[in-house]
Amino acid sequence: MTLNPTTIKPTRGSAKKNVKRVGRGNASGRGTFSGRGCKGQRARSGGKRGLQQRAFKSQLQKIPKVRGFRSFAVKPETITLSALNRVAEEGVEVTPWFLAEHGAIRSGSNGAKIVATGELTKKLTIKNCLATKQALSAIEKAGGTFEI
């Protein structure tokens, strides 16, 4: 089926807006200057679009500079010795996935870092976790082992 351009009509009830025909004489209501006012940059063709760029430099200078950078490297989640003492049982093998299962950290895929805050009283085997020097000594003092 081919469409005849003379029979195409807007859908019933839709608002059909007539195009303003500018520059068709004074009797049309849009004659002489065609709705562009008098002389000047805005009266010329392409004048309105070029004005958007005006004072752009001063606007750009007002924005504070963003300093440094934010690393995309995934950082391990931290867990304290007291939280480790609360979550793990005596003689359990602690991994990041074990900690994630027990709700100590959000996810095991990012890894875990043990920080020396609080006390550890249980003997634990810790694997695939990072630890600070003080946390490492506290784990060994409690009789646990740390494996990388």
PyRosetta script that sets phi, psi and omega in degrees:
from pyrosetta import init, pose_from_sequence

init()
pose = pose_from_sequence("MTLNPTTIKPTRGSAKKNVKRVGRGNASGRGTFSGRGCKGQRARSGGKRGLQQRAFKSQLQKIPKVRGFRSFAVKPETITLSALNRVAEEGVEVTPWFLAEHGAIRSGSNGAKIVATGELTKKLTIKNCLATKQALSAIEKAGGTFEI")
pose.set_psi(1, 127.0)
pose.set_omega(1, 178.7)
pose.set_phi(2, -100.8)
pose.set_psi(2, 144.3)
pose.set_omega(2, 179.9)
pose.set_phi(3, -92.2)
pose.set_psi(3, 132.7)
pose.set_omega(3, 175.5)
pose.set_phi(4, -92.3)
pose.set_psi(4, 120.0)
pose.set_omega(4, -175.9)
pose.set_phi(5, -60.7)
pose.set_psi(5, -19.5)
pose.set_omega(5, -178.9)
pose.set_phi(6, -81.1)
pose.set_psi(6, -16.6)
pose.set_omega(6, -177.4)
pose.set_phi(7, -101.7)
pose.set_psi(7, -2.6)
pose.set_omega(7, -179.3)
pose.set_phi(8, -73.4)
pose.set_psi(8, 128.1)
pose.set_omega(8, -179.3)
pose.set_phi(9, -131.4)
pose.set_psi(9, 154.8)
pose.set_omega(9, 175.5)
pose.set_phi(10, -68.3)
pose.set_psi(10, 155.5)
pose.set_omega(10, -179.7)
pose.set_phi(11, -62.3)
pose.set_psi(11, 151.7)
pose.set_omega(11, -174.3)
pose.set_phi(12, -66.3)
pose.set_psi(12, 130.1)
pose.set_omega(12, 179.1)
pose.set_phi(13, 92.6)
pose.set_psi(13, -11.3)
pose.set_omega(13, 179.4)
pose.set_phi(14, -77.1)
pose.set_psi(14, 149.4)
pose.set_omega(14, -177.8)
pose.set_phi(15, -78.6)
pose.set_psi(15, 113.2)
pose.set_omega(15, 178.4)
pose.set_phi(16, -96.0)
pose.set_psi(16, 120.6)
pose.set_omega(16, -175.6)
pose.set_phi(17, -107.0)
pose.set_psi(17, 129.8)
pose.set_omega(17, 178.2)
pose.set_phi(18, -78.0)
pose.set_psi(18, 139.9)
pose.set_omega(18, 179.6)
pose.set_phi(19, -76.2)
pose.set_psi(19, 136.5)
pose.set_omega(19, 177.2)
pose.set_phi(20, -74.6)
pose.set_psi(20, 118.9)
pose.set_omega(20, -179.6)
pose.set_phi(21, -92.9)
pose.set_psi(21, 108.3)
pose.set_omega(21, -176.6)
pose.set_phi(22, -95.7)
pose.set_psi(22, 155.9)
pose.set_omega(22, 176.4)
pose.set_phi(23, 72.2)
pose.set_psi(23, 34.2)
pose.set_omega(23, -179.5)
pose.set_phi(24, -115.8)
pose.set_psi(24, 32.3)
pose.set_omega(24, 175.5)
pose.set_phi(25, 96.1)
pose.set_psi(25, 163.5)
pose.set_omega(25, -175.2)
pose.set_phi(26, -68.1)
pose.set_psi(26, -29.5)
pose.set_omega(26, -177.7)
pose.set_phi(27, -67.1)
pose.set_psi(27, -23.6)
pose.set_omega(27, -178.6)
pose.set_phi(28, -75.7)
pose.set_psi(28, -15.8)
pose.set_omega(28, -177.8)
pose.set_phi(29, 90.1)
pose.set_psi(29, -9.5)
pose.set_omega(29, 178.6)
pose.set_phi(30, -129.9)
pose.set_psi(30, 41.0)
pose.set_omega(30, -179.3)
pose.set_phi(31, -94.2)
pose.set_psi(31, -168.2)
pose.set_omega(31, 178.7)
pose.set_phi(32, 55.3)
pose.set_psi(32, -81.3)
pose.set_omega(32, -177.9)
pose.set_phi(33, -100.6)
pose.set_psi(33, 2.2)
pose.set_omega(33, 176.6)
pose.set_phi(34, 55.8)
pose.set_psi(34, 41.2)
pose.set_omega(34, 176.2)
pose.set_phi(35, 73.9)
pose.set_psi(35, 15.5)
pose.set_omega(35, -178.7)
pose.set_phi(36, -106.0)
pose.set_psi(36, 11.6)
pose.set_omega(36, -178.6)
pose.set_phi(37, 74.7)
pose.set_psi(37, -150.2)
pose.set_omega(37, 179.5)
pose.set_phi(38, -95.3)
pose.set_psi(38, -152.8)
pose.set_omega(38, -176.4)
pose.set_phi(39, -67.9)
pose.set_psi(39, 170.5)
pose.set_omega(39, 175.4)
pose.set_phi(40, 127.3)
pose.set_psi(40, 178.9)
pose.set_omega(40, -175.6)
pose.set_phi(41, -62.8)
pose.set_psi(41, -37.5)
pose.set_omega(41, -177.5)
pose.set_phi(42, -74.7)
pose.set_psi(42, -17.1)
pose.set_omega(42, 177.8)
pose.set_phi(43, -82.1)
pose.set_psi(43, -19.0)
pose.set_omega(43, -178.0)
pose.set_phi(44, -84.3)
pose.set_psi(44, 162.2)
pose.set_omega(44, 178.2)
pose.set_phi(45, -71.7)
pose.set_psi(45, 135.6)
pose.set_omega(45, -178.7)
pose.set_phi(46, 79.4)
pose.set_psi(46, 3.7)
pose.set_omega(46, -176.0)
pose.set_phi(47, -74.5)
pose.set_psi(47, -37.6)
pose.set_omega(47, -176.0)
pose.set_phi(48, -70.2)
pose.set_psi(48, -38.3)
pose.set_omega(48, -177.6)
pose.set_phi(49, -69.7)
pose.set_psi(49, -36.6)
pose.set_omega(49, -179.1)
pose.set_phi(50, -68.0)
pose.set_psi(50, -23.9)
pose.set_omega(50, -177.3)
pose.set_phi(51, -72.3)
pose.set_psi(51, -18.5)
pose.set_omega(51, 180.0)
pose.set_phi(52, -64.6)
pose.set_psi(52, -26.7)
pose.set_omega(52, -177.6)
pose.set_phi(53, -80.8)
pose.set_psi(53, -10.3)
pose.set_omega(53, -175.1)
pose.set_phi(54, -65.6)
pose.set_psi(54, 137.8)
pose.set_omega(54, 179.1)
pose.set_phi(55, 63.6)
pose.set_psi(55, 24.4)
pose.set_omega(55, 179.8)
pose.set_phi(56, -70.2)
pose.set_psi(56, -36.0)
pose.set_omega(56, -177.9)
pose.set_phi(57, -63.9)
pose.set_psi(57, -42.9)
pose.set_omega(57, -179.5)
pose.set_phi(58, -66.9)
pose.set_psi(58, -35.3)
pose.set_omega(58, 176.3)
pose.set_phi(59, -65.4)
pose.set_psi(59, -39.7)
pose.set_omega(59, -179.4)
pose.set_phi(60, -66.9)
pose.set_psi(60, -35.7)
pose.set_omega(60, -179.6)
pose.set_phi(61, -70.9)
pose.set_psi(61, -23.4)
pose.set_omega(61, 179.8)
pose.set_phi(62, -74.6)
pose.set_psi(62, -24.4)
pose.set_omega(62, -178.5)
pose.set_phi(63, -73.8)
pose.set_psi(63, 127.0)
pose.set_omega(63, -180.0)
pose.set_phi(64, -67.7)
pose.set_psi(64, 146.8)
pose.set_omega(64, -179.1)
pose.set_phi(65, -73.0)
pose.set_psi(65, 138.0)
pose.set_omega(65, 176.4)
pose.set_phi(66, -88.7)
pose.set_psi(66, 117.0)
pose.set_omega(66, -175.1)
pose.set_phi(67, -101.4)
pose.set_psi(67, 154.1)
pose.set_omega(67, 178.3)
pose.set_phi(68, 70.8)
pose.set_psi(68, -161.1)
pose.set_omega(68, 177.4)
pose.set_phi(69, -150.0)
pose.set_psi(69, 160.1)
pose.set_omega(69, 178.2)
pose.set_phi(70, -109.4)
pose.set_psi(70, 123.2)
pose.set_omega(70, -176.3)
pose.set_phi(71, -72.7)
pose.set_psi(71, 141.7)
pose.set_omega(71, 176.4)
pose.set_phi(72, -88.7)
pose.set_psi(72, -1.9)
pose.set_omega(72, -179.7)
pose.set_phi(73, -65.0)
pose.set_psi(73, 136.5)
pose.set_omega(73, -178.3)
pose.set_phi(74, -78.2)
pose.set_psi(74, 124.5)
pose.set_omega(74, -178.5)
pose.set_phi(75, -95.0)
pose.set_psi(75, 141.0)
pose.set_omega(75, 179.3)
pose.set_phi(76, -70.9)
pose.set_psi(76, 152.3)
pose.set_omega(76, 179.0)
pose.set_phi(77, -81.8)
pose.set_psi(77, 143.1)
pose.set_omega(77, -176.5)
pose.set_phi(78, -92.3)
pose.set_psi(78, 147.3)
pose.set_omega(78, 175.4)
pose.set_phi(79, -141.5)
pose.set_psi(79, 138.2)
pose.set_omega(79, -178.0)
pose.set_phi(80, -88.0)
pose.set_psi(80, 164.2)
pose.set_omega(80, 177.6)
pose.set_phi(81, -65.0)
pose.set_psi(81, -36.7)
pose.set_omega(81, 179.7)
pose.set_phi(82, -66.6)
pose.set_psi(82, -37.5)
pose.set_omega(82, 177.0)
pose.set_phi(83, -68.6)
pose.set_psi(83, -37.5)
pose.set_omega(83, 177.5)
pose.set_phi(84, -64.8)
pose.set_psi(84, -40.0)
pose.set_omega(84, 178.5)
pose.set_phi(85, -64.5)
pose.set_psi(85, -36.5)
pose.set_omega(85, -179.0)
pose.set_phi(86, -73.9)
pose.set_psi(86, -38.2)
pose.set_omega(86, -173.0)
pose.set_phi(87, -82.2)
pose.set_psi(87, -45.3)
pose.set_omega(87, -171.1)
pose.set_phi(88, -90.7)
pose.set_psi(88, 149.0)
pose.set_omega(88, 175.1)
pose.set_phi(89, -92.3)
pose.set_psi(89, 167.7)
pose.set_omega(89, -179.9)
pose.set_phi(90, -62.1)
pose.set_psi(90, 129.9)
pose.set_omega(90, 175.5)
pose.set_phi(91, 76.4)
pose.set_psi(91, 14.5)
pose.set_omega(91, -179.6)
pose.set_phi(92, -85.2)
pose.set_psi(92, 148.6)
pose.set_omega(92, 175.0)
pose.set_phi(93, -87.5)
pose.set_psi(93, 118.3)
pose.set_omega(93, -175.8)
pose.set_phi(94, -100.1)
pose.set_psi(94, 123.2)
pose.set_omega(94, 175.5)
pose.set_phi(95, -127.7)
pose.set_psi(95, 167.8)
pose.set_omega(95, 176.5)
pose.set_phi(96, -58.5)
pose.set_psi(96, -34.9)
pose.set_omega(96, 179.6)
pose.set_phi(97, -70.7)
pose.set_psi(97, -34.8)
pose.set_omega(97, 174.9)
pose.set_phi(98, -61.9)
pose.set_psi(98, -43.9)
pose.set_omega(98, -179.5)
pose.set_phi(99, -66.4)
pose.set_psi(99, -36.9)
pose.set_omega(99, 178.8)
pose.set_phi(100, -68.6)
pose.set_psi(100, -38.6)
pose.set_omega(100, 178.1)
pose.set_phi(101, -62.2)
pose.set_psi(101, -37.7)
pose.set_omega(101, -177.8)
pose.set_phi(102, -90.1)
pose.set_psi(102, 6.2)
pose.set_omega(102, 174.1)
pose.set_phi(103, 78.5)
pose.set_psi(103, 14.3)
pose.set_omega(103, 179.8)
pose.set_phi(104, -77.8)
pose.set_psi(104, -34.0)
pose.set_omega(104, 175.2)
pose.set_phi(105, -130.4)
pose.set_psi(105, 165.5)
pose.set_omega(105, -176.2)
pose.set_phi(106, -72.0)
pose.set_psi(106, -49.2)
pose.set_omega(106, -179.4)
pose.set_phi(107, -144.8)
pose.set_psi(107, 147.9)
pose.set_omega(107, -177.9)
pose.set_phi(108, -83.2)
pose.set_psi(108, -13.7)
pose.set_omega(108, -175.7)
pose.set_phi(109, -71.9)
pose.set_psi(109, -26.1)
pose.set_omega(109, 179.9)
pose.set_phi(110, -82.7)
pose.set_psi(110, -13.3)
pose.set_omega(110, -177.5)
pose.set_phi(111, 90.9)
pose.set_psi(111, 175.3)
pose.set_omega(111, -179.1)
pose.set_phi(112, -140.5)
pose.set_psi(112, 146.6)
pose.set_omega(112, 176.7)
pose.set_phi(113, -125.6)
pose.set_psi(113, 126.4)
pose.set_omega(113, -177.9)
pose.set_phi(114, -91.3)
pose.set_psi(114, 128.3)
pose.set_omega(114, -177.1)
pose.set_phi(115, -113.5)
pose.set_psi(115, 142.8)
pose.set_omega(115, -175.3)
pose.set_phi(116, -81.9)
pose.set_psi(116, 72.4)
pose.set_omega(116, 173.3)
pose.set_phi(117, -123.0)
pose.set_psi(117, 119.7)
pose.set_omega(117, -176.8)
pose.set_phi(118, 95.6)
pose.set_psi(118, -165.0)
pose.set_omega(118, -177.5)
pose.set_phi(119, -124.6)
pose.set_psi(119, 151.1)
pose.set_omega(119, 176.1)
pose.set_phi(120, -117.7)
pose.set_psi(120, 122.5)
pose.set_omega(120, -177.8)
pose.set_phi(121, -112.4)
pose.set_psi(121, -8.3)
pose.set_omega(121, -176.2)
pose.set_phi(122, -101.8)
pose.set_psi(122, 149.9)
pose.set_omega(122, 178.1)
pose.set_phi(123, -85.6)
pose.set_psi(123, 113.0)
pose.set_omega(123, -175.2)
pose.set_phi(124, -126.0)
pose.set_psi(124, 151.9)
pose.set_omega(124, 172.1)
pose.set_phi(125, -106.8)
pose.set_psi(125, 118.0)
pose.set_omega(125, -175.9)
pose.set_phi(126, -110.4)
pose.set_psi(126, 126.4)
pose.set_omega(126, -178.6)
pose.set_phi(127, -126.8)
pose.set_psi(127, 148.0)
pose.set_omega(127, 175.0)
pose.set_phi(128, 55.3)
pose.set_psi(128, 31.5)
pose.set_omega(128, 177.4)
pose.set_phi(129, -122.5)
pose.set_psi(129, 155.6)
pose.set_omega(129, 172.4)
pose.set_phi(130, -96.4)
pose.set_psi(130, 158.5)
pose.set_omega(130, 178.7)
pose.set_phi(131, -153.5)
pose.set_psi(131, 151.0)
pose.set_omega(131, 174.7)
pose.set_phi(132, -77.9)
pose.set_psi(132, 165.4)
pose.set_omega(132, -178.4)
pose.set_phi(133, -60.8)
pose.set_psi(133, -42.2)
pose.set_omega(133, -180.0)
pose.set_phi(134, -66.4)
pose.set_psi(134, -38.9)
pose.set_omega(134, 178.8)
pose.set_phi(135, -66.8)
pose.set_psi(135, -39.0)
pose.set_omega(135, 179.4)
pose.set_phi(136, -62.0)
pose.set_psi(136, -44.0)
pose.set_omega(136, 178.9)
pose.set_phi(137, -67.5)
pose.set_psi(137, -33.8)
pose.set_omega(137, 178.7)
pose.set_phi(138, -69.5)
pose.set_psi(138, -35.9)
pose.set_omega(138, 178.0)
pose.set_phi(139, -66.3)
pose.set_psi(139, -45.7)
pose.set_omega(139, 180.0)
pose.set_phi(140, -68.3)
pose.set_psi(140, -32.6)
pose.set_omega(140, 178.7)
pose.set_phi(141, -66.8)
pose.set_psi(141, -34.2)
pose.set_omega(141, 178.9)
pose.set_phi(142, -78.9)
pose.set_psi(142, -4.9)
pose.set_omega(142, 177.9)
pose.set_phi(143, 96.5)
pose.set_psi(143, 8.7)
pose.set_omega(143, -179.1)
pose.set_phi(144, -90.3)
pose.set_psi(144, 171.9)
pose.set_omega(144, 177.8)
pose.set_phi(145, -122.0)
pose.set_psi(145, 152.9)
pose.set_omega(145, -178.4)
pose.set_phi(146, -125.6)
pose.set_psi(146, 118.8)
pose.set_omega(146, -180.0)
pose.set_phi(147, -118.6)
pose.set_psi(147, 137.9)
pose.set_omega(147, 179.1)
pose.set_phi(148, -96.2)
pose.dump_pdb("model.pdb")
